[in-house]
Amino acid sequence: MTHLETATPEALRADMVRELHEQDAIVSEAVAAAFAAVPRHRFGPEMPLEKAYDLHTVLPVKEDEHGLSISVISAPHLQGVMLEQAGIEPGMRVLEIGSGGYNAALIQELVGVGGEVTSLDIDREVIQRARRYLDDTGYGRVKTVAADAGTALVGLGTFDRIIATVATWDIPPSWISALSAKGRLVTPLTVCGTTRSVAFERDADGLASRSYRLASFVPMQGDGAAPDRKVMLRDGVALQTDNEQVPLNAAVLGRALERGRLEKWSGAAYDLPDELDWFMTLNLPSPARLHAGQDVIDTGLVEPSARLGVAALVSEDSIAYRTRRPNAATGTAGFESGVVAHGPQAEGLAEQYAELLRRWATDHQRRGAARIRYVPGDAPSPLPPGAARKRHGYVTVTWA
């Protein structure tokens, strides 16, 4: 037997905390103590013990009729990052949106006996499951509520911290109203198919970011569900956007994809792909997200950058997206960023894309340079660069 097969839950939990420290997912003693205290495996008893304490493994909560996860307990690495972003202190009043039980237990450890934790989920079955496991593990003080977070916060009072554990396309006005004057909202905000966990605080006009990190979550359901425009260009290749102004002509773009390609190399270094992707998504004039399966990538039709989704520039009949190649020609280490484009406007789109790649590398190639704001109310028209229209307001992102 291996060490993992014979290790106790306590030993695996201690290993998890140590590894979270090593990867900077947790940096404070308070968050480390919470992870050390809560028995994660008790909230996912169907999972093997070693998987329950793996840093990057989610615990399934509920699937839809097609077997796709619609509710999960996030991986410890991401939970640690978000709890550090939240900066929860003893005595605080905290609301969790999206329930699984385990994260609410961690929050209860952080607020202590003088604090109050409410965990809310739209799905009554999910809440009942969370309630059962919270009670069974000694966290009966956590309140659980089955309701739609898009409309249910009115009447719950104000909170020092609100943490959403589902991908949120927009921020309902009631969430902002429910924040105390010095409150903080940590939410996985989705813009054009890409998500960042953003720690927001209130300012004069709405919300301003303190920090952001790459994140992936199941989408919000109910009134807060994201609009989803998705077309298949061919089997295994999809194009997706939430921007109503972006043309998605599946037949024309599919033919363009099949009829050859243009490559343009930017001369700019390729680095920090999550930051670069966020920059491109917010600054491309007509953005979408290109996804391709590994079998299509293996044929050479689509670049590997599309496997997990890549920011694309789209017109009525053409498409361009990012790729990379080794810097062998210049004799330096690393990679050079470039563009692959298809269609009659390939040359023009590729140059627009390459110019943004060069601007990123020259002016913004560092981590944490973006400043994100959420402004409630009507968005200006036309939107300024780095902005995205939402249902209840708009997002602006600027780079220092």
Buried (B, 14 or more C-beta within 10 A) or exposed (E): EEEBEEBEBEEBBBBBBEBBBEEEBBEBEBBBBBBBBBBBBBBBEEBEBBBBBBBEBBBBBBEEEEEEEBBBBBBBBBBBBBBBBBBBBEEBBBBBBBBBBBBBBBBBBBBEEEBBBBBBBBBEEBBEBBBEBBEBBEBEEBBBBBBBBBEBBEEBEBBBBBBBBBBBBBBBBBBBEBBBEEBBBBBBBBBBBBBBBBBBEBEEEBBBBBBBBBBBBBBBBEBBBBEEBBBEBBEBBBBBBBBEEBEBBBEBBBBBBEEEBBEBBBEBBBBBBBBBBBBBBBBBEBBBBBBBBEEBBEEEBBBEBBBEBBBBBBBEBBBBBBBBEEBEEEEEEEBBBBBBBBBBBBBBBBBBBBEBBBBBBEEBBEEEBBBBBBBBEEBEEEBEEBBBBBBBBBBBBBBE
